[in-house]
Amino acid sequence: MAKKSPRAAELRPLDERLIALLNERAAAGAADDVSPAEMKAVVGSMAGGDSGPLSAEALENIYRELFSGIRAARQPLRVAYLGPEYTYSHLAAIARFGQSAELLPVATIAAVFEEVERGQANFGVVPIENSTDGRVADSLECLARTEKVVDDGGPGMRSIAAKICGEVPLRIHHCLLGRGTRSDIKRVCSKPQALSQCRNWLSAHLPNAKLEPSSSTAEAAAMAAANSDTAAIGAEQAAVNNGLTVLAKNIEDNPENVTRFAVIGSEAAKRTGRDKTALVFEAPHQPGALADAMAIFKRQQLNLTWIESFPIPQARGRYLFFLEFQGHVADEKPRKAIAALKKKALRLVILGSYGEADVVG
């Protein structure tokens, strides 16, 4: 029988008081509408100049799980993500919704959209761009599907059925995971994007290892668990889940490696005062058409934060353009810009307005 710590009895009243306060806070509710930015602000204001042992990040994690538990107690929240568990999409879903939500892994990005569109999930989490590798084509293709467009983007506007209602910019820290030592490794497995993001480190430290793409970082971790001469590139959490050792940390070539995930849902996000709006449009295939479209945002003094071109399938030479700018679709300048763009575009769809989020991780 394990011996109790001499301080256990001394600390018990404090723990009981803490649990009572957490339950009191849960009973007070008001967690449903708390965004990550609001939570960060609340924690920051409460922490103030406090020099206690818990960091602001640790307090944010505690509050995220508290709010996640409150939401789950009131109404179960289902969140679809590109699985399996312990992929970066899974970590992004945890960062946004906490682990008390029912996190539902699916096999493809298209399946995430389908879960939301059919009402099987309240929200979905999908990657849309990486600071090293650029756009995630599968997500853009799903966002571009015109058959899922509905007339609820505001007066004269159209939006998609599964709207972007949030974002999670997640800092990606790649680790080398394995069963043996680094000298045992003959093969390194991971998603092509992860291998690409670590190519300089791999070339310098494992020049003779064979690089083998896998469908996910989680699958790569499972392969490493089964073979002592195989290592995986993935998140540190994947090592714990697969009984692996972290052989090297932070092996990404770019220390500012960030993947931005879109949170999609059937309902529009609430206005926060620090918002961004995303849309997709097709410009006429003629000289100056794209330049004329971009000039609209300059005239309205709207700062563009993202622009991507995407070829239209089975339509050689025609492109869709994804744009994101600072401002909410209900604000005056964005409204004027969208109205002007609609006159010039062959088609235009609002993807959503959502709060601008800080990088996590």
Buried (B, 14 or more C-beta within 10 A) or exposed (E): EEEEEEEEEEEEEEEEEEEEEBEEBBEEEEBEEBBBBEBBEBBEEEBEEEEEEEEEEEBBBEBBBBBBBBBBEEEEBBBBBBBBBBBBBBBBBBBBBBEBBBBBBBEEBBBBBBBBBEEBBBBBBBBBBBBBBEBBEBBBBBBBBEEBBEEEBBEEBBBBBBBBBBBBBBBBBBBBBBBBEBEBBEBBBBBEBBBBBBEEBBEEBBEEBEBBEBEBBBBBBBBBBEBBEBBBBBBBBBBEBBEBBBBBEBBBBEEEBBBBBBBBBBEBBEBBEEBBBBBBBBBBEEEEBBEBBBEBBEEBEBEEEBEBEBEEEEEEEBBBBBBBBBBBBEBEBBBBBBBBBBEBBEEBBBBBBBBBBEEBB
